[in-house]
Amino acid sequence: MVVSEKEPYEQNLQTKVKWNFSKKQLFTSFKRDKKTEDIIWIPKSKPFADRLILVDKKDFWKAEIQAMTNVRFHMHVESIQTKNLILFSGILVKTNPLFQSIRFIL
């Protein structure tokens, strides 16, 4: 599990978040300090304004996503069962690896 005793910013650690979408499910992978947490999400409710609430299949994590722009959104992932246990809270930026590599080459 990615969660640790110390806060990530105390050790200057970054969390990489990767999203995969399919017609049937939404999959997220969180990577920090050689640890990985993979989660399959289920929508808890329909989107309301700019917010979406998701719950993982194991009913352990709950995510709240709030849109900021068409390429940036804020995501807060916390435990449903354990109080004060936060997996991730921060701003995510949508990227396209193909365009990044082209931009890097040019």
Secondary structure, DSSP 8 states (H G I E B T S, - for coil): ----SS-GGGTT---EEEEEE-SS-EEEEEEETTEEEEEEEEESS--BTTEEEEEETTS-EEEEEEE-SSSEEEEEEEESSSTT-EEEEEEEE---HHHHHHHHH-
